[in-house]
Amino acid sequence: MKKIFLLMLVLAGFCANASAQFFVTGTAGLGYRYESFSMTLLPGCGYEFNDRWAVGTGLGLFLADEEARGVVNPYVRFNCWNNSRLFFDLKATSEIVFGDGTNTFVGLRPSMRYAFSDHLQLSADVGLLGLDIDNGATSAAVGFATSGIDVSVIYKF
């Protein structure tokens, strides 16, 4: 019982943090991955703990080769630098595309965000560094806006 009370107290402390807030996001991506041109539509949500750390996930569609597959994209975002409007972030992410087979990307994605207001932001992932796992076969994935670009609109409550 004491452990549950302590856990509730810690959670209440996180919720009481004035700078923490929930956000929703919508992502559209175009690119060349898995040997074909692709498009990703990914609505999602997340929680910003403070000015530096956020977690989120998206659940949507990956369209390639006239075939639609599901995609799940959980991530942890760390803000490396900002000047109140422009933000440079680093995301530790995993993108899992499932359907006929499973393709997974695990790694880091640098991104830039621009805040139009306290509530509305535009974000673009500009590269990747990690591993692509295609039905069990693993290969390195490195690029700077070479495999495509993901653009997101973020609304913070």
C-alpha positions as CSV (number, residue, x, y, z in Angstrom):
1,M,0.0,0.0,0.0
2,K,2.9,2.4,0.8
3,K,4.4,1.7,-2.6
4,I,1.1,2.6,-4.4
5,F,0.8,5.8,-2.4
6,L,4.4,6.7,-3.2
7,L,3.8,6.0,-6.9
8,M,0.7,8.2,-6.8
9,L,2.6,11.0,-5.2
10,V,5.4,10.9,-7.8
11,L,2.8,10.9,-10.6
12,A,1.0,13.8,-9.0
13,G,4.3,15.7,-8.9
14,F,4.9,15.1,-12.7
15,C,1.3,16.3,-13.4
16,A,1.7,19.4,-11.3
17,N,4.8,20.5,-13.3
18,A,3.6,23.7,-15.0
19,S,5.6,23.3,-18.1
20,A,4.5,19.7,-18.8
21,Q,1.7,19.3,-21.3
22,F,0.0,16.9,-23.7
23,F,0.2,17.3,-27.5
24,V,-1.3,15.8,-30.6
25,T,0.5,15.5,-33.9
26,G,-0.1,14.6,-37.5
27,T,2.8,13.5,-39.7
28,A,3.0,13.1,-43.4
29,G,6.2,11.6,-44.9
30,L,7.5,11.0,-48.4
31,G,10.5,8.9,-49.1
32,Y,12.4,6.1,-50.7
33,R,12.7,3.2,-48.3
34,Y,12.7,-0.5,-48.6
35,E,13.5,-0.2,-52.4
36,S,10.4,1.7,-53.3
37,F,8.8,5.2,-53.0
38,S,6.6,5.4,-50.0
39,M,4.2,7.7,-48.1
40,T,3.5,7.7,-44.4
41,L,0.4,9.1,-42.7
42,L,0.8,9.1,-39.0
43,P,-1.5,10.7,-36.4
44,G,-0.1,10.6,-32.9
45,C,0.0,12.0,-29.4
46,G,2.6,12.6,-26.6
47,Y,3.5,14.2,-23.4
48,E,6.1,17.0,-22.9
49,F,7.7,16.6,-19.4
50,N,9.6,19.9,-19.6
51,D,11.4,22.1,-22.1
52,R,13.9,19.4,-22.9
53,W,12.1,15.9,-22.8
54,A,9.1,14.5,-24.5
55,V,7.7,11.1,-25.3
56,G,5.2,10.2,-28.0
57,T,3.9,7.7,-30.4
58,G,2.1,7.5,-33.7
59,L,-0.1,4.9,-35.3
60,G,-1.0,5.1,-38.9
61,L,-0.4,3.9,-42.5
62,F,2.6,3.2,-44.6
63,L,1.8,3.2,-48.3
64,A,4.3,1.6,-50.7
65,D,4.1,-0.5,-53.9
66,E,0.3,0.1,-54.1
67,E,0.0,-1.6,-50.7
68,A,-1.1,-0.1,-47.4
69,R,0.5,-1.4,-44.2
70,G,0.3,-0.4,-40.6
71,V,3.0,1.6,-38.8
72,V,3.7,2.2,-35.1
73,N,6.3,4.9,-34.2
74,P,7.2,5.4,-30.5
75,Y,9.9,8.0,-29.7
76,V,11.7,9.9,-27.0
77,R,12.6,13.5,-28.0
78,F,15.4,15.5,-26.4
79,N,15.7,19.3,-27.2
80,C,19.3,20.1,-27.9
81,W,19.0,23.8,-28.6
82,N,16.3,26.5,-28.9
83,N,15.8,30.2,-29.1
84,S,12.1,30.4,-28.1
85,R,10.9,29.8,-31.7
86,L,13.4,27.5,-33.4
87,F,14.2,24.1,-31.8
88,F,16.8,21.4,-32.8
89,D,15.9,18.0,-31.4
90,L,17.3,14.5,-31.3
91,K,14.7,11.6,-31.4
92,A,15.4,8.1,-30.2
93,T,12.8,6.3,-32.3
94,S,11.6,3.0,-33.5
95,E,9.4,2.7,-36.6
96,I,7.7,-0.6,-37.0
97,V,5.9,-1.3,-40.3
98,F,3.8,-4.4,-40.2
99,G,1.6,-6.2,-42.7
100,D,2.9,-8.8,-45.2
101,G,6.3,-8.8,-43.5
102,T,7.8,-6.7,-40.7
103,N,10.3,-3.8,-41.4
104,T,11.8,-2.0,-38.4
105,F,14.0,1.1,-38.0
106,V,15.7,1.6,-34.7
107,G,17.9,4.6,-34.1
108,L,18.3,8.4,-33.9
109,R,16.6,11.1,-36.0
110,P,17.6,14.7,-35.8
111,S,14.8,17.1,-36.3
112,M,14.0,20.8,-36.4
113,R,10.8,22.5,-35.0
114,Y,9.4,26.0,-35.4
115,A,6.9,27.4,-33.0
116,F,4.3,29.7,-34.6
117,S,2.7,30.2,-31.1
118,D,2.7,28.6,-27.7
119,H,0.4,25.9,-29.0
120,L,1.2,25.3,-32.7
121,Q,4.5,24.0,-34.0
122,L,5.8,22.6,-37.3
123,S,8.5,19.9,-37.2
124,A,10.7,18.2,-39.9
125,D,12.9,15.1,-39.4
126,V,16.0,15.8,-41.5
127,G,18.0,12.6,-41.3
128,L,18.6,9.2,-39.6
129,L,21.2,7.1,-38.1
130,G,20.4,3.5,-37.0
131,L,19.5,0.1,-38.1
132,D,17.0,-1.1,-40.7
133,I,15.7,-4.6,-40.0
134,D,13.8,-6.1,-42.9
135,N,12.3,-9.5,-42.2
136,G,15.3,-10.4,-40.1
137,A,18.0,-9.0,-42.3
138,T,19.8,-6.1,-40.6
139,S,21.5,-3.2,-42.4
140,A,22.9,0.2,-41.4
141,A,20.7,3.2,-42.1
142,V,22.5,6.5,-42.4
143,G,21.4,9.6,-44.2
144,F,20.7,13.3,-44.1
145,A,17.3,13.8,-45.8
146,T,18.2,11.1,-48.3
147,S,15.6,8.5,-47.5
148,G,12.8,11.1,-47.3
149,I,11.4,13.7,-45.1
150,D,8.7,13.6,-42.4
151,V,6.8,16.8,-41.7
152,S,4.6,17.1,-38.6
153,V,2.2,19.6,-37.2
154,I,2.1,19.7,-33.4
155,Y,-0.6,21.1,-31.3
156,K,0.1,21.5,-27.5
157,F,-2.7,21.8,-25.1
